[in-house]
Amino acid sequence: MHLLPARVITAVAAAILSMAAAAQPFPAKPIRMVVPFPAGSATDAIGRILAQPVSAAIGQPVLIDNKAGADGAIAGSEVANAAPDGYTILLATNSPMSAVPAMRKTPPYDPVADFAPITDVGRYSFFLFANAAAPFRTLQEMIAYAKANPGKINYATGNTTGIVSFAQLNALAGIDMTHIPYKGEPAGVTDLVANRVQVMIATVTTGGPHARDGKLKVITTTLPRRSPAFPDAPTMAEAGMPQFAIVSWAGLYAPAKTPRDVIDRLNREFVAAMKRPDVIAAMDKQAFTMTPSTPEQLATYTREQRDAYVRILRSAGVQPE
């Protein structure tokens, strides 16, 4: 009698387990939700709010996996190359899906061809914050100060919303400010509070508490309407810059070729979670507006936003690198 090598036994056992899992209704094991920003970011908070009710509904944990860096391209690449079985999904934002394809000559993935849309998730509320000691309180005062002191205002960015927004702002206003990039909002806001940088476009999640404590000023909102989070903050149009047009959004994606029945199950569970009163209340605290959709609606929106970011960046003079 010949004994099989241990590695062969291990391989056979793994294959049997894999076949057994495949034979079970989806989901038969935990789902990993890859988030392209660090813990403490707005996207991380949104992912955790959604993960809890979906985990309870499907009987399997939805685990948050923070893969920060490279403007979301690290997270996007990981999910694009994952097995198309529904067990690895991406809580994407406009950073990996709109800005990365528009800012790179050779993007690491195609936001349309390499992903299977699940559902739109919603829209972020971004604000232009300034350090409390900054010598300006309004957008026009900031622009005047920047023109009188070229290069002396340091602006922080923790995502491509900030990068693209400031590129457009600088181009429209004709000003020169110094860019200080960070891997995520939390680190940038820490330096903003410490006055190592003077301005930053950030979410309520990271900048809001410091603004309420008086450590930051709220200059404007990038939303088309004033936000209940800071109702005294004018819109960019009200502040004298109606041409400003940046949308910050989030959506859920699986790898391309994920079976349609798996996509439909994920869509059903996440859309149901977004309709729960407790989830709506939690998202309201993040100043995040949910916009659940069909997979087809998110596919259309993904294409539209990819093309819009190309137009915005080129008009601001930003070329792919």
Secondary structure per residue as TSV (DSSP state, phi and psi in degrees):
chain	resnum	aa	ss	phi	psi
A	1	M	-	360.0	127.9
A	2	H	-	-99.1	130.1
A	3	L	-	-86.9	136.5
A	4	L	-	-74.8	144.2
A	5	P	-	-58.7	150.8
A	6	A	H	-58.1	-39.0
A	7	R	H	-65.3	-32.4
A	8	V	H	-70.6	-42.9
A	9	I	H	-59.8	-43.9
A	10	T	H	-61.4	-44.0
A	11	A	H	-64.3	-41.2
A	12	V	H	-65.7	-42.6
A	13	A	H	-62.7	-42.2
A	14	A	H	-63.3	-40.0
A	15	A	H	-65.2	-41.1
A	16	I	H	-63.6	-44.6
A	17	L	H	-62.4	-41.1
A	18	S	H	-63.4	-41.6
A	19	M	H	-66.4	-37.5
A	20	A	H	-65.4	-41.4
A	21	A	H	-65.3	-39.6
A	22	A	H	-65.3	-30.1
A	23	A	H	-76.8	-17.4
A	24	Q	S	-83.6	151.4
A	25	P	-	-61.1	144.9
A	26	F	S	-75.5	136.3
A	27	P	-	-96.1	141.1
A	28	A	S	-107.5	1.8
A	29	K	S	-156.5	172.8
A	30	P	-	-59.6	149.7
A	31	I	E	-105.1	133.6
A	32	R	E	-100.4	120.1
A	33	M	E	-100.5	109.7
A	34	V	E	-83.7	126.7
A	35	V	E	-113.2	127.9
A	36	P	S	-81.4	11.8
A	37	F	S	-136.6	162.5
A	38	P	-	-73.3	167.2
A	39	A	T	-57.6	140.5
A	40	G	T	95.0	-10.3
A	41	S	S	-81.3	166.6
A	42	A	H	-63.6	-40.7
A	43	T	H	-66.2	-38.3
A	44	D	H	-60.5	-44.9
A	45	A	H	-62.5	-43.0
A	46	I	H	-64.2	-42.1
A	47	G	H	-60.7	-42.3
A	48	R	H	-69.2	-35.1
A	49	I	H	-62.9	-40.9
A	50	L	H	-76.3	-34.9
A	51	A	H	-62.5	-37.3
A	52	Q	H	-63.2	-54.5
A	53	P	H	-68.4	-32.4
A	54	V	H	-67.8	-40.3
A	55	S	H	-57.4	-45.1
A	56	A	H	-65.1	-37.7
A	57	A	H	-72.4	-36.0
A	58	I	H	-95.9	-10.1
A	59	G	T	75.6	15.7
A	60	Q	S	-137.5	143.4
A	61	P	-	-69.9	140.5
A	62	V	E	-101.6	110.6
A	63	L	E	-98.7	129.8
A	64	I	E	-82.4	130.5
A	65	D	E	-126.3	102.5
A	66	N	E	-78.4	119.5
A	67	K	-	-124.8	77.0
A	68	A	-	-81.7	157.0
A	69	G	-	118.1	158.6
A	70	A	G	57.0	36.8
A	71	D	G	58.7	29.5
A	72	G	G	91.7	-3.9
A	73	A	H	-69.2	-28.8
A	74	I	H	-64.6	-48.8
A	75	A	H	-64.8	-44.3
A	76	G	H	-60.4	-44.3
A	77	S	H	-63.6	-40.2
A	78	E	H	-62.5	-43.5
A	79	V	H	-74.3	-38.1
A	80	A	H	-58.5	-31.9
A	81	N	T	-98.7	3.8
A	82	A	S	-78.5	164.4
A	83	A	-	-62.3	134.4
A	84	P	S	-82.2	64.1
A	85	D	S	-120.9	2.5
A	86	G	S	87.6	-3.3
A	87	Y	S	-92.1	-5.2
A	88	T	E	-130.5	117.5
A	89	I	E	-128.1	160.8
A	90	L	E	-117.3	123.9
A	91	L	E	-88.3	88.4
A	92	A	E	-87.6	158.6
A	93	T	E	-126.1	-177.3
A	94	N	H	-63.1	-18.1
A	95	S	I	-62.8	-62.9
A	96	P	I	-73.0	-27.7
A	97	M	I	-95.6	-24.6
A	98	S	I	-114.1	-49.3
A	99	A	I	-77.5	-46.0
A	100	V	H	-57.1	-47.9
A	101	P	H	-62.3	-28.6
A	102	A	H	-85.2	-22.1
A	103	M	H	-100.4	-8.0
A	104	R	-	-118.7	138.1
A	105	K	S	-66.2	-36.9
A	106	T	S	-127.0	81.4
A	107	P	-	-59.3	148.1
A	108	P	S	-74.2	-7.1
A	109	Y	S	-162.6	165.9
A	110	D	-	-103.6	120.2
A	111	P	T	-64.0	-18.8
A	112	V	T	-97.1	-50.9
A	113	A	T	-75.8	-28.2
A	114	D	T	-97.4	4.4
A	115	F	E	-135.1	153.1
A	116	A	E	-109.3	109.8
A	117	P	E	-61.6	143.2
A	118	I	E	-108.7	-62.5
A	119	T	E	-160.4	145.9
A	120	D	E	-62.6	147.0
A	121	V	E	-110.8	-48.8
A	122	G	E	165.1	-166.9
A	123	R	E	-123.1	135.4
A	124	Y	-	-84.5	154.2
A	125	S	-	-103.8	110.9
A	126	F	E	-105.6	148.2
A	127	F	E	-132.8	150.2
A	128	L	E	-89.5	109.6
A	129	F	E	-101.1	150.2
A	130	A	E	-131.4	151.9
A	131	N	E	-60.1	146.2
A	132	A	T	-58.7	-27.3
A	133	A	T	-89.2	-1.5
A	134	A	-	-60.2	140.4
A	135	P	S	-82.2	40.2
A	136	F	-	-158.0	152.6
A	137	R	S	-124.0	-15.8
A	138	T	S	-123.8	166.8
A	139	L	H	-62.9	-43.5
A	140	Q	H	-66.4	-35.1
A	141	E	H	-66.7	-37.9
A	142	M	H	-64.6	-43.6
A	143	I	H	-62.6	-43.7
A	144	A	H	-62.6	-41.7
A	145	Y	H	-66.2	-41.3
A	146	A	H	-64.1	-37.2
A	147	K	H	-69.2	-35.4
A	148	A	H	-78.8	-20.4
A	149	N	S	-133.5	67.4
A	150	P	T	-58.7	131.7
A	151	G	T	80.5	-2.4
A	152	K	-	-91.8	-12.7
A	153	I	-	-94.7	123.0
A	154	N	E	-93.6	128.0
A	155	Y	E	-115.7	136.9
A	156	A	E	-96.4	146.9
A	157	T	E	-134.1	140.0
A	158	G	S	-120.6	5.9
A	159	N	S	-166.9	174.3
A	160	T	H	-76.2	-16.4
A	161	T	H	-59.6	-45.3
A	162	G	H	-65.2	-43.2
A	163	I	H	-61.6	-50.3
A	164	V	H	-68.1	-39.8
A	165	S	H	-62.5	-45.6
A	166	F	H	-70.7	-32.5
A	167	A	H	-61.3	-43.8
A	168	Q	H	-69.6	-42.4
A	169	L	H	-60.7	-47.8
A	170	N	H	-61.5	-40.3
A	171	A	H	-68.5	-43.8
A	172	L	H	-67.4	-38.3
A	173	A	H	-87.7	-16.1
A	174	G	T	68.4	43.4
A	175	I	-	-120.8	164.5
A	176	D	-	-124.5	107.9
A	177	M	-	-120.9	156.9
A	178	T	E	-93.4	125.4
A	179	H	E	-86.0	127.0
A	180	I	E	-121.0	101.9
A	181	P	E	-83.8	147.5
A	182	Y	-	-129.8	160.4
A	183	K	S	-74.3	-17.8
A	184	G	S	-163.9	168.1
A	185	E	H	-62.5	-43.1
A	186	P	H	-53.6	-45.0
A	187	A	H	-67.3	-38.2
A	188	G	H	-65.3	-42.4
A	189	V	H	-66.1	-35.9
A	190	T	H	-57.8	-44.3
A	191	D	H	-73.3	-28.3
A	192	L	H	-65.8	-43.9
A	193	V	H	-63.0	-36.3
A	194	A	T	-80.8	-2.4
A	195	N	T	67.9	22.7
A	196	R	S	-78.1	-24.7
A	197	V	S	-126.9	156.8
A	198	Q	-	-104.9	-27.6
A	199	V	E	-140.1	156.5
A	200	M	E	-161.4	141.2
A	201	I	E	-96.1	115.6
A	202	A	E	-145.2	172.6
A	203	T	E	-88.9	169.0
A	204	V	H	-62.6	-35.1
A	205	T	H	-54.9	-44.7
A	206	T	H	-96.3	-42.3
A	207	G	H	-90.2	-27.1
A	208	G	H	-56.3	-50.5
A	209	P	H	-58.1	-38.0
A	210	H	H	-72.1	-32.1
A	211	A	H	-68.7	-39.0
A	212	R	H	-69.2	-27.1
A	213	D	T	-83.9	-1.9
A	214	G	T	83.7	8.7
A	215	K	S	-85.7	-17.6
A	216	L	E	-130.7	154.8
A	217	K	E	-103.0	146.4
A	218	V	E	-101.9	113.9
A	219	I	E	-86.6	-52.0
A	220	T	E	-151.2	170.6
A	221	T	E	-108.6	149.6
A	222	T	S	-89.6	-0.8
A	223	L	S	-70.9	156.7
A	224	P	S	-71.9	-17.4
A	225	R	S	-130.4	157.3
A	226	R	-	-62.3	147.8
A	227	S	-	-99.1	140.0
A	228	P	T	-59.7	-22.3
A	229	A	T	-63.5	-41.2
A	230	F	S	-140.5	78.0
A	231	P	T	-64.2	-18.6
A	232	D	T	-83.4	-10.4
A	233	A	S	-79.7	121.1
A	234	P	-	-72.5	160.0
A	235	T	B	-74.0	167.5
A	236	M	T	-61.9	-37.3
A	237	A	T	-64.2	-44.8
A	238	E	T	-63.2	-29.7
A	239	A	T	-84.3	2.5
A	240	G	T	103.7	13.6
A	241	M	-	-133.1	70.2
A	242	P	T	-67.6	-17.2
A	243	Q	T	-75.9	-15.5
A	244	F	-	-65.2	128.4
A	245	A	-	-150.5	84.2
A	246	I	-	-122.0	128.4
A	247	V	-	-108.9	130.3
A	248	S	-	-111.1	121.2
A	249	W	E	-139.3	168.6
A	250	A	E	-139.8	147.0
A	251	G	E	-150.6	161.5
A	252	L	E	-105.6	135.0
A	253	Y	E	-135.9	151.4
A	254	A	E	-115.3	169.3
A	255	P	E	-62.6	151.1
A	256	A	T	-56.3	150.8
A	257	K	T	74.3	9.9
A	258	T	-	-64.5	132.8
A	259	P	-	-54.2	143.1
A	260	R	H	-62.4	-34.8
A	261	D	H	-66.3	-31.3
A	262	V	H	-70.4	-44.0
A	263	I	H	-58.7	-44.1
A	264	D	H	-63.6	-39.3
A	265	R	H	-65.7	-45.2
A	266	L	H	-62.7	-41.9
A	267	N	H	-60.5	-46.7
A	268	R	H	-60.4	-44.4
A	269	E	H	-71.0	-42.6
A	270	F	H	-72.3	-36.6
A	271	V	H	-65.0	-41.3
A	272	A	H	-61.6	-40.9
A	273	A	H	-62.5	-39.0
A	274	M	H	-70.5	-12.8
A	275	K	T	-95.1	-5.0
A	276	R	S	-72.4	136.3
A	277	P	H	-58.7	-36.9
A	278	D	H	-69.5	-34.3
A	279	V	H	-70.2	-42.9
A	280	I	H	-58.6	-43.6
A	281	A	H	-64.1	-41.4
A	282	A	H	-66.0	-38.9
A	283	M	H	-68.9	-34.6
A	284	D	H	-60.0	-36.1
A	285	K	H	-66.2	-25.2
A	286	Q	T	-89.5	1.6
A	287	A	T	54.8	39.9
A	288	F	-	-113.0	127.3
A	289	T	E	-100.5	119.6
A	290	M	E	-82.4	141.9
A	291	T	-	-137.6	65.4
A	292	P	-	-58.3	150.8
A	293	S	-	-150.3	179.1
A	294	T	-	-82.9	162.8
A	295	P	H	-58.9	-37.5
A	296	E	H	-65.6	-39.3
A	297	Q	H	-64.9	-39.7
A	298	L	H	-68.0	-36.1
A	299	A	H	-59.9	-44.8
A	300	T	H	-64.0	-44.5
A	301	Y	H	-64.5	-37.8
A	302	T	H	-60.1	-45.8
A	303	R	H	-63.3	-43.3
A	304	E	H	-62.7	-44.3
A	305	Q	H	-71.0	-36.2
A	306	R	H	-58.1	-46.7
A	307	D	H	-68.6	-36.6
A	308	A	H	-65.2	-40.4
A	309	Y	H	-66.1	-35.5
A	310	V	H	-60.9	-45.9
A	311	R	H	-63.2	-44.9
A	312	I	H	-64.1	-45.1
A	313	L	H	-67.2	-41.3
A	314	R	H	-67.5	-38.0
A	315	S	H	-66.5	-25.8
A	316	A	T	-86.2	-0.1
A	317	G	T	85.3	11.8
A	318	V	-	-92.8	121.2
A	319	Q	-	-105.6	151.5
A	320	P	-	-64.5	146.9
A	321	E	-	-117.2	360.0
